[in-house]
């Protein structure tokens, strides 16, 4: 336990600064007991037929969806997303991903039969669970980020220990309630409210077979060090940050393009690893795109997230808003022009988490606003001469999570996408995870994969069977 800790985790709401949850931090003895329970429970769970595992997931989804409004209100208090939007994290994203994984699991995890080279031989590859999966999940989309790993791990026959970000501790408790109601055997799922030292100990513990981490680049590096410190070759998956670009070609359908990009920048107050954070626009349509984008940004209602008319809530904490304001101020000092008057958003005040959206032009890659992750409802927009310049600028980043192109030419979209260094490439959409596709990143955006059949298989290890008939 960290020296000087009072052993209590307090969650301060961005809504009004009140404490919305206090939970005791796990001691080493609590961590040890949680891992022992998970190891014991996993032995029986791995032998549970796939159709029974799928049934548990289906019942879990029903339980969560039935409580989506209550869960949405909890999220508003914990991390600030408006109640008009928060329930959709359950009814749309969570439900879609969990149900897709449940529907795909039997085929994805079935034995791979390999044709025999001769009589009397049988060969196949079986997918075995890794044992106990530690899932370390963030606060910004707590259910969406955790479902990718938790459900895949359970379907693959593993036990799960979930550690949620300190900002959203109630999410872990909801997971536990829902899975218990769905009939998951006791001990197969557990959660811990834990500090960094406890998480590091978990990562290095020989009872953990896989670590799935979603968070910042420094956090990912800390997890990598902790797993290495255990002197084990343990599986890891990292979904880290992004500075996701969009490219608007001259042939793009402008109305839908602008609407999609404004939402991609501002939804969840820009607090998404795959939010659009920089935009490159063909010079021929640059002025029209900028004007439309500014109008869209000005249409947001920044207010108390508990009010049903609010469309833009506060950032997670005042320090996060101060960081974004610092990026904007530095860009303006270097010559950028802000196009949205913060005074039009009375709730936006220095020293608070409430932050007005902002659009900057006259930006370049010497500015942090175009290279450093922002995590706020702010974007820089640059004109480009065409595909070559757009590709060069999109690739001029330490990140590579998602990128998008907005065009009427599908062939051009594929050709440009082949040249962009990214984990996911979109045409005419952004900021969305398709559960049938692999969710992965390149460069500092991480390694490994969740979702798709590959994400299910990532929670297993292959075991080869080479059977020869007796002579």
N, C-alpha and C positions, 0 to 999 in steps of 0.2 A: 504494500500500500504506500502511496506517495507520502513522503514525510510532511507532516503538518496538515494532512487531510483530516477533515472532521467526519469522514466516512459517510457523508450524506451528499447525494446528488440533487441539486435544485434546478428546476427548469423555470426560467423566467420568460413570461409571455411577451412577444413583441407588440401585442395589442395594446397593453397598458402598463407593462413593467411589473405586473403581479407575478407571484410564484404560483405556478399551476400544478406543480408536482414536486414532491420530495421523496426520494427513495434511498434506502441504505445501499452503500456500495458493497459489492461482494468482497468478502475477506478471502484469503487463500484457502481456508477450510471450505467455504461455500463453493468456490471454483472447483476444488478437488471433488467435492460431493456431486456437483453437477456433471462432471465428466464421468465419474463412476456410474451414475445413473444412466447416462447416455450410452456408454459402452455396453452395459448389461441389457438395456432395452433393445439395442440395435441387433443383438444376436437373434432375437425372436422376430423382429420386424423384417429383417432381410429374407426370412423364410415365408413371409406373408404373401399370398398370391397377388399378382399385379392387379387383378380386378378389384380386390379389396382395398389396395392402396388408392386406386383411382376413385373408388366410392368415397373414401375419406376426403379427398381433395374436392370432389363435387359437393359434398355436404358442407365443407368449409366455405366454399364460394357462396352457397345459398345463405349460410349464417352471416357472412360479411355483408352481402348485398342487402339483406333485410335490415341491417343496422347502419347502412351507409350514411344516413343523415346525421346520426349521432357521432359516427366516426369523423365525418366532415367537420362537425362543430368542434370536436376535440382537436383536429388538425389546425383549425383556425386559431384556437387558443395557444397551441404549442408552437406553430411555426408561421402563422399569419396568412395562409391562403384563404381567400374569401369563401364564405359558406355557399355562395352561389356556384362555386367551382369545385370545392373540395370533395364532395361526395362522389364525383365522377372518377376520382382516383380508384374507388372501389368498384362502382357499377360498370365502368368501361375498362380501364387498363388492367386492374387487378383481375377482374373476372375473365377478361379475354385471354390474358396470358396463362392463368392457372388452368382454364378449361382447355386451351390448346395443348399445353404440356401434358395434361391428363389424357387427352385423346391420342397423342403421339407416342406416349411412353411405351406401350406394349411392342410396337414395331421397332422403335428406336433402340430399345434395350434387349431385343430378341437375339438369340444366338446367330452369329454369322456362319452359315454353313459354307465350307470351302470344297469345291469338287475334288474328289479323290483322284490321285494320279494312277491308281491301279486297284485291282480287287483286294478285298479284305482290309481296306483302310477307310477310316472316317476322320475328318478334320473339321473342327469348328472353333470359333472364338466366342467366349462367354463374357458378358459384362458383369463384373462383380462390384458391389458397393465398396466405397473407400472406408466406410466405418462411421466416424463422427465428423460432421462438417461444421466448421465454425463460420458463421455468417456475420460479418461486420457491416452494418448498413447505415446510410446517412439519413439526414432529417428532411431534405428538400422534397423528395418523393419517397417517403419511407416505406409505403406499401409496395409501390411499383418496383423499387430497387431491391427490396427483400424478397418479393415473390419469385423473382427470376431464379434465385439460388435455393430458397427454402423449399419450394414445391418440387423443383427438379431433384433436389437431394432426397426428399422423402419418397418420391416416386421410384427413385433408383435403389431404395432399400437402406438408405442411411439414416442415422439419427442426426439431429440438428441442435446446435446451441447458437442462439441468436443474441447478438449484442447490438442494440440500437444506439444511435447517437443520443447524447444526453438531452438534446432539445426535444426529442420525441419518444420518451420512455413508455408512454401509454400504448404505443404501437406494439411493442413486444408483448405487453399484457393482453392486448386484443388477440394477437396471434395465438397465445396460449389458451385463451377462453374459447376461441373459435375451433381450434384443433381438438380440444377436449370435448366440445359439443359434437364435433364431427366423428368422434369415436376413435381418435388416434390413441393407441395404448400409452399408458403413463410412462414417462421417461424418454420417449422417442423424440419429443421436442422439449427444449428448455430454453430459458433466457437468463441473462445476467445483466444487471446494471453494474458496470465495471469501469474503473479508471484505466489509464494507459498502461500502467504497470501490470495490471491484471490481464489486459488483452495481450500484452507481450508474452506473459507467462503461458496463456492459452495457445498462442501461435507456436511456441516452442515445446508444448507438451506432447509426448509420444502417443497419447490417446487420441489426438486430433489427426485425422487423415487428409483433410483438405481445408484450406482457408479461402473464403470468398470475400473479398474486400471491395467496397465501393466508397470512394471519398476523394480526398485531395492527393496530389502527387507526393507531398511530404509524408502524408499518412501512409500511402502505399509503400514508400521507401522504408518507413518504420516497420511495417508489417513484414516486408521482405527481410529486413535485418533480424527481426525477431524469429522468423521461421528458420533462417540460417543459423542463428545462435543455438537452436536446438540440435544442431548437427544431424539433421534429418533431411531426406529428400522427399519433402511433403509437397503435395499438389497445391498450387495457388492460382487464383484468378483475380485480376485487378481491373476494375473499371474506374478510371481516374477522371481528370478534368478534360475540358475542351475549350477551344477558341473557334467555334464552328463557323465556317464561312458560307455565304450564299453568293451565287453569281447570276445576275439577271442579263440574259441576252436581249438583243434588239427585237427579236421576234416573240418575246414573252407576252402572254395575255396579262396586261398590266393590272386590271382590277383585281383578279384573283391572286396574282403574284403579290401585290402590295398587301392585301388582306392577310395572306398566309404568312408573309414575313413580319408584319406587325405583331401578329399573334406569336410567331416564333421567337421574337425578341422579348415581348412583354408578359406573356402568360407566366403565372407563378412568380411574378415580379422579376423575371429573367433568371430565376434561381434553378437552373437546370443544366446538367452537364452537356446536354445537346441543344441548348438554346442557341439561336443565331446571334453571334456577337460581332460579326463584321460582314459588310455587304459590298460587293463589287458590281458595278452597273455599266453596261455599254453606254458610251458617251451619248449616243443618239437618243436614248430614253432617260438619261440621268436626271434631268430637271423634273420630268413627269413623275419618276419614281420617288424622288426626294419630296416633292410637294405632296404626293399622296400618302407617303409614309408619315410625314409630319402631321397631316390631318388625322390619320389613324391614331397616332400616339396621343394627340390632344383629346381624343374622344374618351380616353379612359377616366374612370372615376376612382380617385385615390382616397380611401377613407377606411373607417373601421371595418375589418373583414367580417365582422358579425352582422353588418347591415346587408340586406339582400340586394341593394342596388350597387354595392361596391364591386368593381371589376379589377382593381389593382390594390393589393394589400401591402402591408409593410414588409421590408426585408426582415430577415430572421432576428437581427439585433442592430442596435445603433452603430456598432463598430463596423458592421458590414456595409451599411449605408455610407459611413464616413470613408470607407475604402473606395467605394464607387465614385463618390464626390471628388476624392483626391485624383482619381484617374481622369475625370472630366476636367477638373481645374488644371491639371498638368497639360492636357491636350490643348485647352484654350490658351494657356500661357505660351505654348509652342506654335500657335497660329491657327488652331481649329476654330470653327464657328459653330456655336450651339444654336439650334433652331427652335427649341421649345422653351418658353418662359416658365420657369418653376413657379413664378408668382401666380400662374393660372391654376395651381394646385395648392390651395391654402393649407392642406394637411402636411405638405412637404416642408419640414423644418430641420435646420441644422441640429445635430445632437439627438435626433430621434431616428427610429428605423423607417419612418415614412419618407419615401423618395420619389420625386416626380420622374416620369420617363424623359429621356433625352435623345436627340438625334444630332450627330456631329458631322459636318462636312469640312473640307480642307484638311483632312487627316492623312497621315502616311504611316509607314511602318517604323518610323523613328519614335512613334508615340506608343506609350504603354496601352492605350485604349484599343490599339489594333493588334497587340501581341500578347498581352497578359490577360489571363482569365478575369472577367469582370463580375459575373454572377449578379447582375442587376439589370433593370429595364432600360439599358443604354446601348446605342449602337453607333459605329462610325460607318459612313458610306463613302466609297471612293469610285470615281469614274475610271473605266478601262477602255483600251482600244479594241479589244476582242478576246478570243479564247486564249491565245498564248499568254497575254499579260494576266488574265484572270487566273489561269492555272499557276503561273509563277507566284502570284501573290497568295493564292490559297495554300500553296505548299510551303510558303515562307512562315512556318510556325513550328513550335516544338510539339504541338498537339496534332491529333488526327483521329477524332471520334466520328463525327458526321460532317457532311458537306452537301450542299444542294445546288442544283441548277434549275433555272426557270426559263422554259423555252417551249416552243411548239414543235421542235425538231428532235424526235426520239433518237435518231441515229447520232446526231451531234451530242446528245446527252450521254450516250454510252461512250462515244469516242473521247469526250472530255473527261468523263468519269474514270476511264482507264488510266488517265494521267495524274489524277488527284490522289494524294496520299491520305487515305481515310479508311475507317472501318466500315462505314455505311455511306452510300451515295444515293441521294434522292433526286428525283425529277418532279418539279411542281408540288412539292410538299417538304416539310421539315419537322423536326422535334417530335418524332413519332417512332415507336418501336413496334415492328411487326413480329409477333412471336414465332412465326414460321422461319424467320431469317436470323442468322447468327448476329448477336450483339457483341461487338468486339472493337478494339481500338488499336491504333499503331502509335509509334513514338511514345511520348509521355502520357498518352491517353490510356495506356495500360497494355495488358496481355491476357490471353485466355479468352473464353467465350461463355456467354449465357444464351438462353433461349434457343430455339430451333432444335433439331435432333442432336446437333453438336453439343448444345448446352446440357442436354440430358446425359449424353455420354461422358461429358466432362466430369460428372459426379461418380464415375465408375473407373475401374482399372480393367484392362483386357486380360483375360486368362485363356491361353491356348490349350486345346485338347487335341492330342494326336493319338488316335486309337488304332491299333493293329490287331486283327483277329488272330486267335491262337492258331498255330500251324497244325 
